[in-house]
Amino acid sequence: MAAQDYDSQLLESVAVRRRRLRDALLLGGERQRRSVDERLGKVFGGIVIAAVLCAGCVGWSFVSNRVMKEKPGVSSSVPHSSSPGAAESPTLTSSSR
């Protein structure tokens, strides 16, 4: 059992050493500044993704609105009177006074 503990400790220490060497190689002496730059990049990327999603939603709404207007069987939300001299609805006449 003692040999397995020694082996696992050795493997763990080698992994820690490699991670430290990799971080030192990638980040160098300016470790704090680079982490701030990485955070700003992630924030900027998030803003870009949010803007693209918003533009996609607006575009989808525009296109679906155009398609619904072109369909002949779909009624619009504004009711049309059957004759030009028809009386207005009571809510419209009472609110205009």
ABEGO torsion letter per residue (X at the ends): XAAAAAAAAAAAAAAAAAAAAAAAAAAEABAAAAAAAAAAAAAAAAAAAAAAAAAAAAAAAAAAAAAAAABAABBBABBBBABAABBBBAAAAAAAX
